[in-house]
Amino acid sequence: MKLQEEIKNNNRPFIIAGPCSAESEEQILSVCQEIANNHSAQMLRAGIWKPRTRPGSFEGIGERALEWIVNAGKETNLPTTIEVANASHVNLALKAGVSSLWIGARTTVNPFAVQEIADALRGVDIPILIKNPVNPDLSLWMGAFERFEKIGLTDLTAIHRGFSVYKHRKYRNVPSWEIPIALKENRPETPILCDPSHITGNRELLFEVSQKAMDLNFDGLMIETHPDPDNAWSDAAQQITPARLKEILNTIVLRSHTVSQDIATIINEVREKVNNVDDRLFELLMERMEFSNTVGQLKRENNITILQQEHWTKVIKTRLDLAEDYQLSEKFIRSFMDAIHQESIRHQTAVMNPKKSDE
């Protein structure tokens, strides 16, 4: 059975667990055995080669650790997965007998690297898990899937691990849930797992993000699990013990994605009202853009710049100050108003420079 099918047929969530990095044979075997004894995972993971931001950091044990994770899989009767970043990694992993491979975020962002790995796997039947690229680019993520499909690999699974930002106040990598949701829309057959360890960078937030992923009907989770997290050689702050993993999984509320006929009828009635409101919203937006056209015409006739920064600053501040009254988040109001502003600028540009406007 394909991994895709196993994930889909498994009672949610499908769990991949194991340490960020393989540190010793004893460490790998002990943590994997405890995970298996707790019935907490359906697959084991470990980092063998670690793509670090700066040289001098722990970059993984390398090839000799392959035997450790493969043996742990045999001891626990669980499949295994490791990250590969080039053709050499692929060849060594296949030779060692690793069950599946995952493509890390720093690799997914590079089409040349993805193609090199795909070429190395030509003619091989093995499951591939693909993490989103470090930057929020849906096309780049989808392109990685397409490169593997072009060489005949179709047992593909997505892993959402968040997107890199500079010093986010809460997350190591922001979730930007709209992007994996868009991936699901474009690839409904592809299972999606969430990696809350890399999204949060903080073990205290793991449950919160795991629950959100389950509420969004993700198929499973990849959670970094270590026998002694505080003394882990890499990413210590985001790893948890096998006991804590079991506790989190036992605490998560799993909601059904199926709806009874009675409830579906009630929900559809409310959705119809939502659709009516949406129709009115778009009609109002159309009317608003007609006013933008009028403003653009006045600016053209009087040789005034399109962007009036002082006015826009005042407008956005007024709306943000009313966030609580609107019962909307400041983040939503900001993004909504930015979108309206950009569309307004597009309309005014078209009025002021009709031959240069976008189609």
Steps between C-alpha positions, in 0.01 A plus 500: 500500500624847417586737784236737361237230547626405846473861613152538355381167641652560842287636782619858520753618585777309322808571713867517405722536807864486593791730582602807305845342465640153542764542773595145595381148435378476861307826474324397179407154620378613843275780375360293213425208730316726744301660217405155376415370849267799548333429163558866423620487139461318172842606368840589649716797399853621571728762350814346354625797299402838647496811278615762749490875446866554591804271487622376834157397622425130539433381146402141577684174553473413133516165326579281801174609668297344219552156650371624837164622371453199271572260788262695726232454237564128490497473882167683526345370177438859387598663168763772500565830326797736473571830325708495181640808329694363203556193284776367727263500798239319291737225393625441854148497645375254238799274560438506877132407457321809629125464440429851368674832438403855580603814318577784739384859469847628411511249214144549372583866445766399243362343179849389397541300821151350472569396142832342600323291764221407260752389237678286759168329577406427140378138484479468882167442674517677836269742686609864501393762754544861388521788745391844388779734386634742759331792323120515453487398135221257407624457143847402621349238732279361225794501261687258726211254482488535123872425463460168680186414307680563171751224578223258603480543880141550612501390867541857623403666829520866601641627828408850614779640721430873475684783324810692597470855633740725686446491877130419514358581843350153548604239245831379365327462162159657443227248409331706224227235494354637177792352302459132600124548460567624145727199440214274609268678261741439212601148607202350686643149476824593680509440878626793706680461832587790729842546661417704813857461627641723227204735492524580869866448589358471850371185668249703702312586181496151346155405623344827383629462143432125490139561598464772236634261235249235602218756498601580141472128416871436447579131471771483763797650682880477497625574853862501611540269798816455708583301816661808660378808309679765706835343411427432133782587262267697271167682537469414869224753569251338263547133594297301751528167679307194382284531814405858408430391143254241627341761726452746213349236274262390776392860556435602140130522413431329169198642326316325219513636147174325417170675560160343570215593269314696768803707595600540134159653427538753782860584399397544136226741603759711685743470207234635268471807723879531490490483120243780495722715721799422277300609195425832669865538601618463141234738377623754755860439394401560140334825603809596699724447199272725294578774753871413462463555126348842569787590735748380239340723238521801733867426572573470130329829418688677779837323454496343850688184598298184550646416842409748771691343790371730774139426406561123480678496838202674656252260337678183611550630855129580528401150391753328726381705798150365439610134486340415833172668402498309172578176689776437247870444553742780420687257273187439293410869480855585396512239223145584384565872483835443328324293234234768449769768481699310237189444290410869536850594382459265203173670404647850538808400298274375222314834497816712506700288254249310287757369252733378776239334724486129575246299306 
